[in-house]
């Protein structure tokens, strides 16, 4: 792992801020006003003065932004623009062109990038399968992706919106996995459990939806060496 503290903050649906070794990395930064207004009284952001226009106050500018697909709860130009600085590297699949329009690195499955001497990025598949537990097959193969990012010796896997894919078991030495488990547009709790065990990360953080399904997911990991951390909106988890 890189030197210094590593912390992770989650916002709905799959927006992750990862801070490590003075780097600030975002996965799927977007905005959903209904989420943030509903949670005003429960988070440190309770004093927001007005409508959310894409970014909670006091979030740092990014060094790297990775976007998994074009849906508005994962890809929002106003949010990306407010988080980026001149030198920020933005990665997203071609499906994001209509929203982001320009100034990002278009990625495809199988791409590998060396961002600097300590950071590497691998683009992997993410989609709904015919037999997967998602009830609405909105994520077509090739339209979206997941990311495996290596930061020194730390390997982080953001699955994107997906069902369980058998090739996930080929990913090795994952330290932290962000696993979606809504059951509608992504896999349900049972399938998320199957995917988590196949990936075998040291730490799993469920994202996308944390509802009644989460209890089944957590129970399924009992006795397993995988540590499950439940995120709270806007509250950093120190790793």
C-alpha positions as CSV (number, residue, x, y, z in Angstrom):
1,X,0.0,0.0,0.0
2,X,1.1,3.5,-0.6
3,X,2.5,5.5,2.3
4,X,0.1,7.6,4.3
5,X,-3.6,7.3,5.2
6,X,-6.1,5.9,2.8
7,X,-9.8,6.9,3.1
8,X,-12.9,6.2,1.1
9,X,-16.1,8.2,0.9
10,X,-19.3,7.0,-0.7
11,X,-22.2,9.0,-2.3
12,X,-25.2,7.4,-4.1
13,X,-25.3,5.6,-6.3
14,X,-21.7,4.4,-6.9
15,X,-19.8,7.7,-6.5
16,X,-16.6,6.9,-4.6
17,X,-13.9,9.3,-3.5
18,X,-10.6,7.6,-2.8
19,X,-7.8,9.6,-1.1
20,X,-4.4,8.1,-0.7
21,X,-0.8,9.3,-0.8
22,X,-1.9,12.9,-1.6
23,X,-3.9,11.7,-4.6
24,X,-7.7,12.4,-4.9
25,X,-9.5,9.9,-7.2
26,X,-13.2,9.8,-8.0
27,X,-15.2,6.9,-9.5
28,X,-18.6,7.8,-11.0
29,X,-19.1,11.3,-9.6
30,X,-22.6,12.4,-10.4
31,X,-25.6,13.9,-8.6
32,X,-29.1,13.0,-7.6
33,X,-30.8,15.9,-5.8
34,X,-33.4,13.6,-4.3
35,X,-30.7,11.6,-2.5
36,X,-28.8,14.6,-1.1
37,X,-31.9,16.5,0.1
38,X,-33.2,13.4,1.8
39,X,-30.0,13.0,3.7
40,X,-29.3,16.6,4.7
41,X,-30.1,16.0,8.4
42,X,-28.0,12.9,8.6
43,X,-24.6,14.0,7.3
44,X,-22.0,16.7,7.7
45,X,-23.5,18.4,4.7
46,X,-26.7,19.4,6.5
47,X,-26.1,23.2,6.1
48,X,-26.1,23.3,2.3
49,X,-27.7,26.6,1.4
50,X,-29.7,25.6,-1.6
51,X,-30.3,23.2,-4.5
52,X,-27.5,20.8,-5.3
53,X,-26.0,21.6,-8.7
54,X,-23.7,18.7,-8.9
55,X,-21.3,18.8,-6.1
56,X,-21.4,18.7,-2.3
57,X,-19.5,21.6,-0.8
58,X,-15.8,21.3,0.1
59,X,-14.9,18.3,-2.1
60,X,-11.4,18.5,-3.4
61,X,-10.5,18.7,-7.0
62,X,-9.5,15.4,-8.6
63,X,-6.2,14.0,-9.8
64,X,-8.1,11.2,-11.6
65,X,-11.8,10.6,-12.5
66,X,-13.0,7.3,-13.7
67,X,-16.6,7.0,-15.1
68,X,-18.0,3.5,-15.7
69,X,-20.9,4.4,-18.1
70,X,-23.3,7.1,-19.4
71,X,-26.3,6.9,-17.1
72,X,-26.9,10.2,-15.2
73,X,-26.5,8.7,-11.8
74,X,-22.9,7.8,-12.8
75,X,-21.9,10.4,-15.4
76,X,-22.8,14.1,-15.1
77,X,-20.8,16.8,-16.8
78,X,-21.6,19.5,-14.3
79,X,-20.1,17.3,-11.5
80,X,-17.1,16.3,-13.5
81,X,-16.3,19.9,-14.5
82,X,-16.5,21.1,-11.0
83,X,-14.2,18.3,-9.7
84,X,-11.6,18.6,-12.4
85,X,-8.6,20.9,-12.6
86,X,-6.5,21.6,-15.7
87,X,-4.3,18.5,-15.2
88,X,-7.0,16.1,-14.1
89,X,-7.1,12.8,-16.0
90,X,-10.7,11.7,-16.9
91,X,-11.4,8.2,-18.2
92,X,-14.8,7.1,-19.6
93,X,-16.2,4.8,-22.3
94,X,-17.5,6.1,-25.6
95,X,-21.1,6.0,-24.4
96,X,-20.3,9.1,-22.2
97,X,-19.5,11.3,-25.2
98,X,-23.0,12.8,-25.5
99,X,-22.9,13.9,-21.8
100,X,-19.2,14.8,-21.3
101,X,-18.7,15.9,-25.0
102,X,-14.9,16.4,-24.8
103,X,-11.7,16.5,-22.8
104,X,-11.6,12.9,-21.6
105,X,-9.7,9.7,-22.5
106,X,-12.1,7.3,-24.2
107,X,-11.6,3.7,-22.9
108,X,-12.6,0.3,-24.1
109,X,-12.5,-3.1,-22.5
110,X,-9.0,-4.4,-22.2
111,X,-7.3,-1.0,-22.2
112,X,-4.4,-0.6,-19.8
113,X,-2.9,2.8,-18.8
114,X,0.2,3.7,-16.8
115,X,-0.9,7.1,-15.3
116,X,2.3,7.6,-13.4
117,X,5.1,5.5,-11.8
118,X,2.8,4.4,-9.0
119,X,-0.7,4.3,-10.6
120,X,-2.0,1.9,-13.3
121,X,-5.5,1.5,-14.6
122,X,-7.1,-1.6,-16.3
123,X,-10.5,-1.4,-18.0
124,X,-12.7,-4.5,-17.5
125,X,-16.2,-5.6,-18.5
126,X,-19.4,-4.6,-16.8
127,X,-22.9,-5.5,-18.1
128,X,-26.1,-7.2,-17.4
129,X,-26.3,-10.8,-18.4
130,X,-29.3,-12.8,-19.6
131,X,-29.2,-15.1,-16.6
132,X,-28.1,-12.4,-14.1
133,X,-30.4,-11.4,-11.2
134,X,-30.9,-7.8,-12.4
135,X,-34.5,-7.4,-13.4
136,X,-34.0,-4.5,-15.9
137,X,-31.2,-5.2,-18.5
138,X,-30.2,-1.6,-19.1
139,X,-26.4,-2.2,-19.2
140,X,-25.4,-3.7,-22.6
141,X,-22.0,-5.3,-23.1
142,X,-19.5,-2.8,-24.5
143,X,-21.4,0.3,-23.3
144,X,-20.0,0.4,-19.8
145,X,-17.0,-0.9,-17.9
146,X,-15.4,-1.5,-14.6
147,X,-11.9,-0.4,-13.4
148,X,-9.1,-2.0,-11.6
149,X,-6.7,0.6,-10.3
150,X,-3.3,-0.2,-8.9
151,X,-1.8,2.4,-6.6
152,X,1.6,1.2,-5.5
153,X,0.6,-2.2,-3.9
154,X,-3.0,-1.3,-3.4
155,X,-5.5,-2.7,-5.9
156,X,-8.9,-1.3,-6.1
157,X,-11.8,-2.7,-8.2
158,X,-14.9,-0.6,-9.0
159,X,-17.3,-3.0,-10.7
160,X,-19.5,-0.4,-12.3
161,X,-23.1,-1.5,-13.0
162,X,-23.1,-5.2,-13.7
163,X,-24.2,-8.7,-13.0
164,X,-21.7,-11.4,-11.9
165,X,-19.4,-12.2,-14.7
166,X,-17.3,-15.4,-14.6
167,X,-14.2,-13.6,-15.7
168,X,-14.2,-11.7,-12.4
169,X,-12.6,-14.7,-10.8
170,X,-9.5,-14.1,-13.0
171,X,-8.8,-10.8,-11.3
172,X,-6.1,-11.4,-8.7
173,X,-4.9,-9.6,-5.5
174,X,-7.8,-7.2,-5.2
175,X,-7.6,-5.3,-1.9
176,X,-10.8,-3.3,-2.1
177,X,-13.9,-4.0,-4.3
178,X,-16.9,-1.7,-4.7
179,X,-19.8,-4.1,-5.5
180,X,-23.2,-3.0,-6.7
181,X,-26.2,-4.9,-5.3
182,X,-29.5,-3.2,-6.0
183,X,-31.2,-6.1,-7.7
184,X,-32.9,-4.0,-10.4
185,X,-30.3,-2.5,-12.6
186,X,-27.5,-4.6,-11.0
187,X,-27.2,-7.9,-9.3
188,X,-29.1,-8.7,-6.2
189,X,-27.6,-9.5,-2.8
190,X,-27.1,-13.2,-3.5
191,X,-25.4,-12.7,-6.8
192,X,-23.3,-9.9,-5.3
193,X,-22.2,-12.4,-2.7
194,X,-21.2,-14.9,-5.5
195,X,-19.3,-12.1,-7.3
196,X,-17.5,-11.0,-4.1
197,X,-16.4,-14.5,-3.2
198,X,-15.1,-15.0,-6.8
199,X,-13.2,-11.8,-6.6
200,X,-12.0,-12.5,-3.1
201,X,-11.0,-9.0,-2.1
202,X,-9.6,-8.2,1.3
203,X,-12.3,-5.6,1.8
204,X,-15.7,-5.3,0.1
205,X,-17.8,-2.1,0.2
206,X,-21.4,-2.5,-1.2
207,X,-22.6,0.4,-3.3
208,X,-25.5,1.4,-5.6
209,X,-28.2,0.6,-3.1
210,X,-28.1,-0.3,0.6
211,X,-31.5,-1.6,1.4
212,X,-33.0,-4.8,3.0
213,X,-30.9,-6.9,0.6
214,X,-27.8,-5.9,2.5
215,X,-28.6,-8.0,5.4
216,X,-28.5,-11.1,3.3
217,X,-25.3,-10.1,1.8
218,X,-23.6,-9.5,5.1
219,X,-24.8,-12.8,6.5
220,X,-23.4,-14.6,3.5
221,X,-19.9,-13.3,4.3
222,X,-19.9,-14.6,7.9
223,X,-17.0,-16.9,8.4
224,X,-15.3,-15.6,5.3
225,X,-12.0,-13.8,5.4
226,X,-13.4,-10.9,3.4
227,X,-14.1,-7.8,5.5
228,X,-17.4,-6.0,4.7
229,X,-17.5,-2.3,5.4
230,X,-20.9,-0.6,5.2
231,X,-20.5,3.0,3.9
232,X,-22.5,6.0,5.2
233,X,-23.2,8.8,2.8
234,X,-20.5,11.4,2.9
235,X,-18.6,9.8,5.8
236,X,-15.0,8.8,5.2
237,X,-14.0,5.2,5.9
238,X,-10.3,5.1,7.0
239,X,-8.5,2.0,5.6
